[in-house]
Amino acid sequence: MPEPSALDRARQPSSDAFAVALAQTNNWNVENLARSGATIPAGLLGPQVFSTDLSAPAQLATAKRAVGLKAIFVSVGANDVDQDALVQLCAASTSCDSAASTAYVQSGLHQFSQPYLQLLGQLGSVPGHPQVVINQYHDPFAWTETGRPRSSKRSSSNAWPT
């Protein structure tokens, strides 16, 4: 196998991404565009900047150029609303039922709604009108096989069988 590019190393493709599971389970030919830490504005609809000299193109723009696209699977939400912070805060607290936690959740959902609507509009304009499945695939307490916590920012798994 060739050495991974700087972009491949920066985007941190995950071996447990939904696209990988689909490919293994169904013998599908999938393209995994998932990138660790991606959000709708910075990753799905726009470029995701990793450093001053390294960025990845918008995942949906890449998907729109695919030939023979049959379906698109999109996992969104956790990075957009910073779900990890809330879940980890609640896990360490005696109660998650407070005015502060409610306000935090409402603020995150409010910030999520406009980019999500933009994403839905863009998904509707994909050439060939493939099936679109939107799910939430996230584990805020992910651990590696060595017992070390994984990065809290999960991949936005965008895959399609061809």
C-alpha positions as a printed NumPy array, in Angstrom:
array([[  0.   ,   0.   ,   0.   ],
       [  1.23 ,   3.499,  -0.738],
       [  2.169,   5.803,   2.113],
       [ -0.848,   7.932,   3.186],
       [ -0.799,  11.511,   1.933],
       [ -0.605,  14.506,   4.282],
       [ -4.323,  15.035,   3.648],
       [ -5.126,  11.405,   4.528],
       [ -3.178,  11.739,   7.768],
       [ -4.862,  15.074,   8.607],
       [ -8.406,  13.888,   7.957],
       [ -7.891,  10.861,  10.21 ],
       [-10.059,   8.368,   8.329],
       [-11.596,   5.959,  10.769],
       [-11.638,   2.2  ,  10.382],
       [-14.965,   2.194,  12.282],
       [-16.637,   4.75 ,   9.993],
       [-20.117,   3.855,   8.784],
       [-18.844,   3.609,   5.2  ],
       [-16.358,   0.931,   6.19 ],
       [-19.062,  -1.073,   7.988],
       [-21.339,  -0.849,   4.946],
       [-18.617,  -2.023,   2.621],
       [-17.651,  -4.97 ,   4.822],
       [-21.206,  -6.07 ,   5.587],
       [-22.735,  -5.745,   2.133],
       [-19.753,  -6.138,  -0.196],
       [-20.485,  -2.662,  -1.511],
       [-18.044,  -0.482,  -3.325],
       [-18.056,   2.645,  -1.151],
       [-16.042,   5.818,  -1.05 ],
       [-15.453,   6.988,   2.51 ],
       [-15.156,  10.773,   2.615],
       [-15.505,  10.95 ,   6.391],
       [-13.159,  13.339,   8.148],
       [-12.582,  13.612,  11.859],
       [-14.02 ,  16.837,  13.273],
       [-15.985,  17.771,  10.151],
       [-19.095,  19.899,  10.489],
       [-21.702,  20.813,   7.919],
       [-20.145,  24.198,   7.084],
       [-16.517,  23.045,   7.431],
       [-16.3  ,  19.636,   5.813],
       [-19.585,  18.718,   4.175],
       [-20.548,  21.928,   2.335],
       [-17.276,  23.825,   2.564],
       [-13.624,  22.937,   2.767],
       [-12.243,  21.641,   6.04 ],
       [ -9.062,  23.469,   7.01 ],
       [ -6.509,  21.443,   8.964],
       [ -3.66 ,  23.946,   8.905],
       [ -2.605,  27.059,   7.009],
       [ -1.312,  24.943,   4.133],
       [ -3.61 ,  21.917,   4.267],
       [ -7.328,  21.671,   3.631],
       [ -9.722,  19.134,   2.162],
       [-12.418,  19.941,  -0.382],
       [-16.079,  19.91 ,   0.555],
       [-17.261,  16.315,   0.863],
       [-20.574,  16.919,  -0.909],
       [-18.853,  18.601,  -3.865],
       [-16.675,  15.512,  -4.196],
       [-19.728,  13.237,  -4.001],
       [-21.505,  15.236,  -6.726],
       [-18.667,  14.385,  -9.125],
       [-19.03 ,  10.624,  -8.528],
       [-20.174,   8.513, -11.457],
       [-22.952,   5.957, -10.921],
       [-23.897,   7.224,  -7.504],
       [-26.72 ,   5.13 ,  -6.039],
       [-26.905,   6.35 ,  -2.441],
       [-25.349,   8.832,  -0.055],
       [-25.102,   8.14 ,   3.67 ],
       [-24.478,  11.193,   5.808],
       [-23.795,  11.194,   9.538],
       [-24.177,  14.65 ,  11.017],
       [-24.942,  16.461,  14.195],
       [-22.499,  15.667,  16.977],
       [-19.684,  17.939,  15.818],
       [-22.134,  20.663,  14.803],
       [-23.756,  20.928,  18.236],
       [-20.617,  19.996,  20.252],
       [-22.45 ,  17.022,  21.715],
       [-19.274,  15.623,  23.265],
       [-18.957,  18.514,  25.706],
       [-22.534,  18.129,  26.92 ],
       [-22.441,  14.343,  27.224],
       [-19.135,  14.379,  29.062],
       [-20.336,  17.195,  31.338],
       [-23.496,  15.264,  32.155],
       [-21.535,  12.073,  32.798],
       [-19.435,  13.887,  35.372],
       [-22.374,  15.708,  36.954],
       [-25.031,  14.566,  39.396],
       [-27.771,  15.965,  37.148],
       [-28.117,  17.019,  33.532],
       [-31.531,  18.52 ,  34.12 ],
       [-30.609,  22.143,  34.68 ],
       [-31.375,  25.491,  33.093],
       [-27.742,  25.742,  31.965],
       [-27.721,  22.357,  30.209],
       [-31.092,  23.083,  28.589],
       [-29.827,  26.435,  27.317],
       [-26.673,  24.767,  26.008],
       [-28.663,  22.17 ,  24.074],
       [-31.075,  24.763,  22.666],
       [-28.195,  26.983,  21.566],
       [-26.491,  24.081,  19.809],
       [-29.686,  23.063,  18.022],
       [-30.328,  26.644,  16.945],
       [-26.819,  26.914,  15.471],
       [-27.274,  23.533,  13.767],
       [-30.623,  24.221,  12.052],
       [-29.547,  26.647,   9.3  ],
       [-26.527,  24.651,   8.047],
       [-28.639,  21.481,   8.213],
       [-31.297,  23.048,   5.982],
       [-28.573,  24.108,   3.547],
       [-27.219,  20.547,   3.521],
       [-30.667,  19.115,   2.778],
       [-31.067,  21.52 ,  -0.152],
       [-27.67 ,  20.558,  -1.553],
       [-28.381,  16.837,  -1.162],
       [-31.545,  17.33 ,  -3.216],
       [-29.493,  18.693,  -6.106],
       [-27.052,  15.775,  -6.443],
       [-26.971,  14.594, -10.081],
       [-28.962,  11.402, -10.683],
       [-30.932,  11.926,  -7.444],
       [-29.426,   9.035,  -5.455],
       [-31.064,   7.759,  -2.293],
       [-30.037,   9.838,   0.739],
       [-29.824,   8.393,   4.242],
       [-29.019,  10.705,   7.132],
       [-28.1  ,   9.122,  10.42 ],
       [-26.311,   9.892,  13.646],
       [-23.282,   7.683,  14.198],
       [-21.4  ,   8.847,  17.228],
       [-19.761,   7.588,  20.419],
       [-18.596,  10.38 ,  22.743],
       [-16.818,   7.836,  24.956],
       [-14.856,   6.03 ,  22.246],
       [-11.724,   4.196,  23.396],
       [ -8.936,   2.662,  21.39 ],
       [ -7.862,  -0.94 ,  21.715],
       [ -4.987,   0.248,  23.947],
       [ -7.396,   1.797,  26.464],
       [ -6.69 ,   5.389,  25.433],
       [ -9.498,   7.806,  24.579],
       [ -9.949,   8.502,  20.904],
       [-10.337,  12.006,  19.626],
       [-13.71 ,  13.254,  20.784],
       [-14.491,  14.668,  17.363],
       [-15.976,  11.931,  15.238],
       [-16.011,  11.518,  11.523],
       [-18.874,  12.667,   9.433],
       [-19.385,   9.457,   7.519],
       [-20.346,  10.16 ,   3.968],
       [-20.44 ,   7.108,   1.788],
       [-22.186,   5.829,  -1.23 ],
       [-22.318,   2.458,  -2.939],
       [-21.49 ,   2.494,  -6.619]])
